């Protein structure tokens, strides 16, 4: 059985902060990977733009959750 990460936190806000951090980190990883692949033609500019938007949204969410802490 998979552990429930929500149980490992004292509060819902702690859980939300962990999720927001993880999402921002993953969005950054995806964007960095796409930027490298764009140079070789594996990824087009539209995908890079889409992933930049995802990173921006993830960072906004992280800021929002941080303010709520």
Protein Blocks (a to p, Z undefined) as FASTA:
>chain_A
ZZdfklmpmbfklmmmmmmmmmmmmmmmmmmmmmmmmmnopacfklmmmmmmmmmmmmmm
mmmmmmmZZ
